[in-house]
Amino acid sequence: MRFLLLILLVSSSQAYAQFGDHFGAFKGTIVIYDQQNDRYTIHNADRANTRFTPFSTFKIPNSAIALETDVVADINSTLIWDKESYPEEAWWPRSWIKQHNLKSAIKHSVVPLYRDIARKIGTERMTAFLTRFDYGNQDISSGIDSFWLNGSIKISATEQVRFLQKFYDQTLDLSSRTTALIKDMLIQEKTDLYTLSAKTGGGGIGGEVEKALGWYVGYVEREGRVFFFAMNIEGKRFQDIQAPRIQITINLLKDLNILE
């Protein structure tokens, strides 16, 4: 049974929505943008405009920059990171230890590989691309291989949606090849009615062991329309928000008849 959605119309292009039944005890926000109708639906507007660490959602721009700079030749080439700089740690998921290309690395969110990629891109080129992208606060001062991992760069849910829209519409001055490859890597589900493309992100925030942030960002293509979304939630532990960040988003998109 679908939840009743209470939506207060603010203008022809923006609405605030109360999705409290979906978020439950989680503090969170979601921004959904219907591009064809130029309409935003937003839950928790203040939080939607508050910047947070992007965590692994940054793998989207990181992958694009890697392809544009030829740090990575294509999405199917085998990638090897510097094992001396990023030695295996006991807490790593077993999926990280396997051999990867860019497509599998983003699927399994292989952090050490992406840290090595960012280091190879370098500060100068990374800064130039993030300025071009207008990505969040564009601050990478906390370290070229870690600034997105609870580091200096921050981005809001609203900014995530705007970045994804510009990426999708090819207005980031990226090559058509790079855009097509990244779009292919982001596909999570494809049916006769729609295609869901997305990326998760998450980790501990603020240096507090008992506080974690989770992201789910992406877009849905359906019957000639595109819906962009970005959500984040907070919980005491990463395990508490790992699955809900996705499920809450999916349930909301179903309630809005964007997904089935």
VENMOBEL-V662223 format. One record per backbone hydrogen bond with DSSP energy under -1.0 kcal/mol. NH is the residue of the N-H (numbers start at 1). CO is the residue of the C=O. Records with the same first field share a line. If there is no record, write none. Layout:
NH=CO ; CO
//
This chain:
8=16
10=14
11=14
15=40
16=8
17=42
18=6
22=19
23=19
24=20
26=23
29=232
30=43
31=230
32=41
33=228
34=39
35=226
39=34
40=13
41=32
42=15
43=30
48=44
49=45
50=47
52=155
55=148
57=54
58=55
59=56
60=57
62=58
63=59
64=60
65=61
66=62
67=63
68=64
69=65
71=66
72=66
79=100
86=82
92=89
96=93
97=94
103=75
105=101
106=102
107=103
108=104
110=105
111=109
114=110
115=111
116=112
117=113
118=114
119=115
120=116
121=117
122=118
126=122
127=123
128=124
129=125
130=126
131=127
132=128
133=129
135=130
137=154
138=135
143=140
146=143
147=143
149=146
153=147
155=52
158=48
160=156
161=157
162=158
163=159
164=160
165=161
166=162
167=163
168=164
169=165
170=167
171=166
179=175
180=176
181=177
182=178
183=179
184=180
185=181
186=182
188=196
189=196
191=194
195=221
196=189
197=219
198=186
199=217
201=215
203=213
205=211
208=205
211=208
212=235
213=203
214=233
215=201
216=231
217=199
218=229
219=197
220=227
221=195
222=225
225=222
227=220
228=33
229=218
230=31
231=216
232=29
233=214
234=27
235=212
240=237
241=238
242=238
245=241
246=243
247=243
248=244
250=246
251=247
252=248
253=249
254=250
255=251
256=252
257=254
258=253
259=253
//
